[in-house]
Amino acid sequence: MAIELLSPAGNYEKLVTAFSYGADAAYMGLTSFSLRKNAGNFSQEEIEKVKKLEEESGKRIYCTMNILFSEKQIEALHEMRDEIASWPFDAFIVSDLGTVPFFKKYFPEKELHLSTQASCINSEAARMYRDMGFSRIILGREASLDDIKRIKDKVPELELEAFVHGAMCMAYSGRCLLSAHLAGRSGNQGDCAHTCRWKYRLALEEEERPGVYFPIDEEEDYTTILSSKDLCMIDHVKELEDAGLSSLKIEGRMKSVYYVAVVTRAYRKAIDKDADLDRYKRDIFDVSHREFTTGFFFSSGPVEGSDVSRPTSYGYERNYIFLGTVLREAGDGVYELDVRNQIRKDSLLEFIGPDVPLLSAEGFTLLDGERNAVDKLDHGKPGFIRTDLSLRPGYIMRTLSEEKYIR
């Protein structure tokens, strides 16, 4: 069976984008019980749209129920049984074993996937979870390729999934209390303040000189000593497949539609061994990210440094501004846009699509909602573009930022 590409869907638009740009499946959360509480998630009113999308695409949707449940929350879970049943989920992603009886009793036909929060990184634990009814283990990020091979060899009937791209937590598979301690927001309840990304100032105080501090600087006036690098395994898809993974998972339910599109597309091309992979791959270096690493995949020790290769002839960092998406063709070379950032008539516009690396708009005319030529289009207002390019619904529009940096 071909390896699955699993992408994040923080809301309905991202779900559509994930499927359009090559994902075989997507994971999403409901308003409650998700570790990405602030991702937008999905409301009851969107059920019919999601059902229709899943039926038309033939792709799979997994529901994240991966918080650590309090007594009140476990009661609320039972009260939401009918609402949960109305969604077209193929599997539930859980970490709290207290929820297993609930899902086995009321949703016996649905798959259970063990969340990475459970930190499963050995075959004995995997075998135990299999006996509980789990069909898939989302391995802890600490598992190396060798660990994955060993687990698969010893429990071959289990599907194994691993995160292969995106942000990593500085704690053990996300079990972190730093945010709760410093900001009163628990990462284990889906409300992480990302305190490990904050800018800290470290200083030494000498015993004989109380109150006199000597700074320790990594940058000009701060250090990000707690912030982990971002995971990127785009150059190692074959090794991941050979290790026995059933699913490659992209992190990022709180990230942008643009991120979901370009990262999903790049991994799709890598899985399919597309001859033009380098052209698609370069966009993951343009989208906002920290320094890349291969994580623990090639070592069980400290996180590995970056060995992610840049595409040929790619010599500098770039950062794009996401401007919006193409909604529909309106005739005579005119396309309706969903405008997300201001578009100016002098902007250097580019479009990307699921199978189109890049289209540059050399000449174009911006039109307002009444089809009158204008100098700019603003976020949230109706707008159109007239161009000689052949565009399709779902194409993403962007422009190069004046600042060239990586966050």
C-alpha positions in Angstrom: 0.0 0.0 0.0 1.3 3.4 -0.9 2.4 5.6 1.9 -0.1 8.2 3.1 0.5 11.9 3.1 -1.3 13.5 6.1 -1.8 17.3 6.2 -3.1 19.7 8.8 -6.6 21.2 8.6 -7.0 24.0 11.1 -10.3 25.0 9.4 -12.4 24.2 6.4 -10.4 26.3 4.0 -7.2 24.5 5.0 -9.0 21.2 4.6 -9.9 22.0 1.0 -6.4 23.2 0.4 -4.7 20.1 1.9 -6.8 17.9 -0.4 -6.3 20.1 -3.5 -2.5 20.2 -3.0 -2.0 16.5 -2.7 -2.8 15.2 0.8 -4.3 11.7 1.0 -5.8 12.5 4.4 -6.1 15.4 6.8 -6.5 15.8 10.5 -8.8 18.3 12.1 -10.1 19.2 15.5 -13.5 20.2 16.8 -14.0 23.3 18.9 -13.4 21.2 22.0 -10.9 18.5 22.9 -8.1 19.5 20.5 -4.5 20.4 21.3 -4.7 23.2 18.8 -7.4 25.1 20.6 -6.7 28.4 18.7 -6.4 26.9 15.3 -10.0 27.8 14.4 -11.1 24.2 14.2 -14.6 23.2 13.0 -18.1 24.1 14.1 -21.2 22.1 13.9 -22.5 24.3 11.1 -19.7 23.0 8.8 -20.7 19.3 9.0 -22.5 19.1 5.6 -19.6 20.9 3.8 -17.1 18.5 5.2 -19.2 15.4 4.4 -19.6 16.5 0.8 -15.9 17.3 0.5 -14.9 13.8 1.8 -17.4 12.0 -0.4 -16.3 13.9 -3.6 -12.5 13.6 -2.9 -12.6 10.0 -1.6 -10.0 11.0 1.0 -9.9 10.4 4.7 -10.4 12.7 7.7 -9.1 12.1 11.2 -10.4 13.9 14.3 -7.9 15.0 17.0 -9.2 14.3 20.5 -5.8 14.5 22.0 -6.0 16.7 25.1 -5.5 15.2 28.6 -9.1 15.2 29.8 -10.2 16.6 33.2 -13.2 15.1 35.0 -15.5 17.7 33.6 -14.2 17.3 30.1 -14.7 13.5 30.1 -18.3 14.1 31.1 -18.7 16.7 28.3 -17.2 14.1 25.9 -20.1 11.8 26.6 -22.6 14.6 26.3 -21.2 15.3 22.8 -21.6 11.8 21.5 -24.4 12.6 19.0 -22.6 15.6 17.7 -19.4 13.6 17.2 -21.3 10.9 15.5 -22.6 13.4 12.9 -19.1 14.0 11.5 -17.7 11.9 8.8 -14.5 10.9 10.7 -12.5 7.8 9.7 -10.5 7.8 12.9 -10.0 9.4 16.2 -6.6 10.5 17.4 -6.4 10.2 21.2 -3.8 10.2 23.9 -5.8 9.9 27.1 -6.5 6.2 27.6 -9.6 7.1 29.7 -11.4 7.9 26.4 -10.7 4.5 24.8 -13.8 2.8 26.4 -16.0 5.6 25.1 -14.8 5.3 21.5 -14.8 1.5 21.5 -18.4 1.5 22.8 -20.0 4.2 20.7 -17.8 4.2 17.6 -16.6 0.6 17.2 -16.4 1.0 13.4 -14.0 3.9 13.6 -10.2 3.5 13.8 -8.3 4.6 16.9 -4.9 6.3 16.3 -2.6 6.9 19.3 -1.5 10.5 19.5 2.2 11.4 19.6 1.3 12.9 23.0 1.4 9.3 24.4 5.1 9.1 23.6 5.1 5.6 22.2 8.7 4.8 21.1 9.1 1.1 21.6 7.6 -2.2 20.4 6.3 -3.4 23.8 4.2 -0.2 24.2 3.1 -0.5 20.6 1.9 -4.1 21.2 0.0 -3.0 24.3 -1.8 -0.2 22.5 -2.6 -2.7 19.6 -4.2 -5.0 22.2 -6.3 -2.0 23.5 -7.7 -1.6 20.0 -5.4 1.0 18.3 -4.8 0.4 14.6 -2.2 3.1 14.3 0.6 4.6 16.4 1.7 8.2 15.9 5.2 7.7 17.2 6.9 10.1 19.6 9.2 12.5 17.8 12.1 10.9 19.7 11.9 7.7 17.6 14.8 7.2 15.2 14.5 5.4 11.8 16.1 2.4 13.4 13.5 2.4 16.2 10.8 2.6 13.6 12.2 -0.4 11.7 12.4 -2.4 14.9 8.9 -1.6 16.0 7.4 -2.4 12.6 9.3 -5.7 12.5 8.0 -6.7 15.9 4.4 -5.5 15.5 3.9 -5.6 11.7 0.1 -5.4 11.7 0.2 -1.9 13.3 0.3 1.2 11.1 3.0 3.6 12.1 2.8 7.3 11.6 5.4 10.0 12.2 5.7 13.8 12.0 8.1 14.6 9.1 7.8 18.4 8.8 7.1 21.4 11.0 7.5 22.8 14.5 8.8 20.6 17.3 8.2 21.1 21.0 11.1 21.5 23.3 9.5 19.0 25.7 9.1 15.2 25.5 6.6 14.8 22.7 4.8 17.9 23.8 4.4 17.1 27.5 5.3 20.6 28.6 4.2 22.7 31.6 6.3 25.7 30.7 3.4 27.6 29.2 1.1 26.8 32.1 3.7 27.9 34.6 4.7 31.2 32.8 1.4 32.2 31.1 -1.4 30.3 32.8 -2.1 28.5 29.5 -1.8 24.7 29.4 -0.3 23.1 26.2 -2.0 19.9 27.3 -5.3 21.6 27.0 -4.7 23.1 23.5 -3.8 26.6 24.7 0.0 26.7 24.5 1.5 30.2 24.6 4.6 28.9 22.9 6.8 30.1 25.7 9.7 28.1 24.4 9.8 30.5 21.4 10.0 33.6 23.6 13.1 35.7 23.6 15.0 35.3 26.9 17.8 37.3 28.4 20.2 35.3 30.4 22.7 36.8 32.9 25.2 35.7 35.5 25.2 37.1 39.0 28.5 36.9 41.0 28.1 36.0 44.6 30.1 39.0 45.9 28.3 41.4 43.6 24.6 40.9 44.2 22.4 42.8 41.8 25.2 43.1 39.2 24.3 41.0 36.2 26.6 40.0 33.4 24.6 39.2 30.2 25.0 36.1 28.1 23.9 36.9 24.6 23.3 34.6 21.6 21.8 37.3 19.4 22.4 41.0 19.8 20.3 41.3 22.9 18.5 38.0 23.5 18.7 34.2 23.2 16.2 31.7 22.0 17.9 28.8 23.9 14.6 27.0 24.5 13.3 27.2 20.9 13.7 24.0 18.9 14.5 23.9 15.2 11.8 22.9 12.7 11.7 19.4 11.4 12.2 18.8 7.6 12.5 15.3 6.1 11.9 16.3 2.4 15.2 14.8 1.4 14.5 11.5 3.2 11.1 10.3 2.1 12.5 7.0 0.8 14.2 6.2 4.1 10.9 6.9 5.9 9.1 4.6 3.6 11.8 1.9 4.0 11.6 2.1 7.7 8.0 1.0 7.6 5.9 4.1 8.1 2.4 4.0 6.8 1.8 7.8 7.0 3.9 10.9 6.8 2.5 13.7 8.9 2.9 17.5 8.4 2.6 19.7 11.5 0.7 23.0 11.3 -3.0 23.3 12.0 -2.3 26.9 13.3 -0.3 27.9 10.2 -1.5 29.6 7.0 -3.3 28.3 4.0 -0.2 29.1 2.0 2.0 27.0 4.3 -0.5 24.0 4.0 -0.4 24.3 0.2 3.3 24.6 -0.4 4.4 22.0 2.1 1.8 19.5 1.2 2.6 20.0 -2.5 6.4 19.5 -1.9 5.9 16.2 0.0 3.4 15.0 -2.6 6.0 15.5 -5.3 8.7 13.8 -3.2 6.5 10.8 -2.6 5.6 10.6 -6.3 9.3 11.0 -7.2 8.3 13.9 -9.5 11.1 14.9 -11.9 10.5 18.6 -11.0 10.7 18.1 -7.3 13.3 20.8 -6.8 11.0 23.4 -8.3 8.3 22.6 -5.8 10.7 21.9 -2.9 12.2 25.5 -2.9 8.9 26.9 -1.6 9.3 25.2 1.8 12.4 27.3 2.2 10.4 30.5 1.4 7.6 29.9 3.8 8.3 31.2 7.3 10.3 28.7 9.3 13.1 28.2 11.8 16.3 26.5 10.9 15.6 23.0 9.6 16.7 19.8 11.2 16.2 16.1 10.7 15.3 15.7 14.4 16.0 12.4 16.0 15.5 10.2 12.9 19.2 9.5 12.3 20.2 9.5 16.0 18.7 8.7 19.4 20.9 11.4 20.9 20.6 15.2 20.7 18.6 16.7 17.8 20.6 16.5 14.6 21.8 19.7 12.8 20.4 20.6 9.4 21.4 18.4 6.5 18.5 19.5 4.4 19.8 20.4 0.9 18.6 23.4 -1.0 17.5 23.0 -4.6 20.0 23.5 -7.3 20.8 27.2 -8.1 18.9 28.3 -5.0 21.3 30.7 -3.3 19.3 33.0 -1.0 16.5 33.2 1.4 13.1 34.6 0.4 9.9 35.2 2.2 6.6 35.5 0.3 3.4 37.4 1.4 0.3 35.4 0.9 -2.2 37.6 -1.0 -5.2 35.4 -1.6 -6.7 32.6 -3.7 -8.5 32.3 -7.0 -12.2 31.6 -6.4 -13.5 31.2 -9.9 -13.2 32.1 -13.6 -15.5 35.0 -14.4 -15.0 35.0 -18.2 -12.8 36.9 -20.7 -9.6 36.4 -18.7 -11.1 37.7 -15.5 -10.9 35.8 -12.2 -12.6 36.4 -8.9 -10.3 36.6 -6.0 -10.5 36.0 -2.2 -8.2 38.8 -1.2 -6.2 38.3 2.1 -3.6 41.0 1.9 -3.5 44.3 -0.1 -2.7 43.8 -3.8 -1.4 46.8 -5.7 -1.3 47.3 -9.4 2.5 47.5 -9.2 2.9 44.3 -7.2 5.1 41.5 -8.5 2.4 38.8 -8.6 2.9 35.1 -8.7 0.5 32.2 -8.7 1.1 28.6 -7.7 -1.2 25.6 -8.2 -1.1 21.9 -7.2 0.8 21.0 -10.3 2.1 24.4 -11.3 5.3 25.5 -9.7 5.0 29.1 -10.6 3.2 31.5 -12.9 4.4 35.2 -13.0 1.8 37.8 -13.8 3.7 40.1 -16.2 0.8 42.3 -16.9 -2.6 42.4 -15.2 -5.5 44.7 -14.2 -7.1 44.8 -10.8 -10.9 45.2 -10.8 -13.2 46.0 -7.9 -16.5 44.3 -7.1 -18.2 46.3 -9.9 -15.4 45.4 -12.4 -13.9 48.9 -12.5 -10.1 49.2 -12.8 -8.5 50.1 -9.5 -5.0 50.7 -8.1 -5.4 48.3 -5.3 -7.5 45.6 -3.7 -7.9 45.3 0.1 -8.4 42.4 2.4 -12.0 41.2 2.7 -13.3 43.3 -0.1 -14.6 41.8 -3.4 -12.1 41.9 -6.2 -11.1 40.5 -9.6 -8.0 40.3 -11.8 -7.7 40.4 -15.5 -4.7 38.5 -16.8 -3.5 36.5 -19.8 -2.5 33.6 -17.4 -4.6 30.5 -17.3 -5.7 30.2 -13.7 -7.9 27.8 -11.8 -9.9 27.9 -8.6 -7.7 27.2 -5.7 -4.5 28.7 -7.2 -2.7 30.8 -4.6 -1.5 34.3 -5.2 1.6 35.7 -3.5 4.2 38.5 -3.8 7.8 38.6 -2.7 8.4 40.4 0.6 10.7 43.4 0.6 12.4 41.9 3.6 14.3 38.7 3.1 14.3 36.8 6.3 13.3 33.6 8.0 11.4 33.8 11.3 
